[in-house]
Amino acid sequence: MKRIVLFITIFMSIILVGKVNAASNPYPHYEDLGFGNIVNCTWYAWQQAKDRMGVELPLWYNAGTWHTKAAKAGFSVGKEPRVNSIMVWDYGENFGGHVSYVTGVNGSAITYDEGGSLMSSTGIATNQTINLEEINAITNGVYGFIYLDTPRITTTK
């Protein structure tokens, strides 16, 4: 009898729910900057991490805080650009931050894809390039990278 009840419960769950979803992107897909909706940078970076590396990042809210929160969550972080990492731009307290997905590195030149770009009507720009000197100047040295190809260190307390 217990098996029948279990079977019916599972069957009804499948019918009512349709399918079991993996973790979904916790960020709003679009943001309105006053002239129309564009793809949110946090949504885009989170989605690229999942699609390209299979990494489901936690909800860290403001992009400018991702680097610090990633380190606290056990992710490897640093100032060296690497392919398949998240580049975090912190513009300061009044401006928040920005995140993008690094697709290439050639010396100090970083190629990245981003959401939240004003360079396209959709808000997604690919194959953008910046060098370390430029990002250092734009962010007053407050930038970093979250390395998605390094195993996450978790601790139990």
Secondary structure as UniProt FT lines:
FT   HELIX           2..17
FT   STRAND          30..32
FT   STRAND          37..39
FT   HELIX           41..53
FT   HELIX           63..65
FT   HELIX           66..72
FT   TURN            73..74
FT   STRAND          76..78
FT   TURN            83..84
FT   STRAND          85..92
FT   TURN            93..95
FT   STRAND          96..106
FT   TURN            107..108
FT   STRAND          109..114
FT   TURN            118..119
FT   STRAND          125..131
FT   HELIX           132..139
FT   TURN            140..141
FT   STRAND          143..147
FT   TURN            148..149
//
